[in-house]
Amino acid sequence: MRYITFALAKGRLARKAMAMLEEIGITCEEMKDEKTRKLIFVNEELGLKFFLAKASDVPTYVEYGAADVGIVGRDTILEEGRKLYEVYDLGIGKCKMCICGPESARELLQNHELIRVASKYPHIAKDYFYNVKHQTVEIIKLNGSVELAPIVGLSEVIVDIVETGATLRENGLQVLEEICDLSARIVVNQVSMKMEKTRITDIISKLRQKADALEV
Ligand code: PRP
């Protein structure tokens, strides 16, 4: 039996996703050892391999077939724009992609002014401003703590993830517009989806059955 390889966005998401897989009988004991420096984990019995990667690299591993299946946030899928199939919403890591800033920036958006937009997600920001809002803006790529940008005068607004809203509240910023809903998704390599259709769809339908049973 050929191995099916999973790439998981490391961190909280991977831990939650592994817990969901465990509920449908897919386990990987050696992955639970938090001290391990191993990069790839194997379940010989089920013919599965797992590795953890930086979230933004997960779609790359899946597009090139180095992983058959990826588990990663929709924010990363949209930003990376890789060729892959998005097959299942795990319903974990729910949050929203939003335009945020001080209340005073609201009218700059309404008047379609040429403003600066800071974001870890320049492609999502560009797509939304140019193709949805039809507003010309200057996009500035940042790598973290994006909420700083409007506070220190780098940009008028930001495009970022809002989960609890605590970071915005504690820094005097607001959600000015919602762009889209986000959550963790299962993505599949396009060739793997054909070659391993039965095994992959079996995993997805078990996850779906489990989720449906919980909702009832
Ligand atoms: C994310 C996001 C926001 C924050 C939102 O940042 O970019 O800053 O979480 O969460 P909240 O609405 O619950 O406050 P992350 O913690 O990943 O760190 P980073 O900003 O350094 O990327």
Residues whose N, C-alpha, C, O or C-beta is under 5 A from the ligand:
A	BS01	PRP	N143 G144 S145 V146 D160 I161 V162 E163 T164 G165 A166 T167 L168
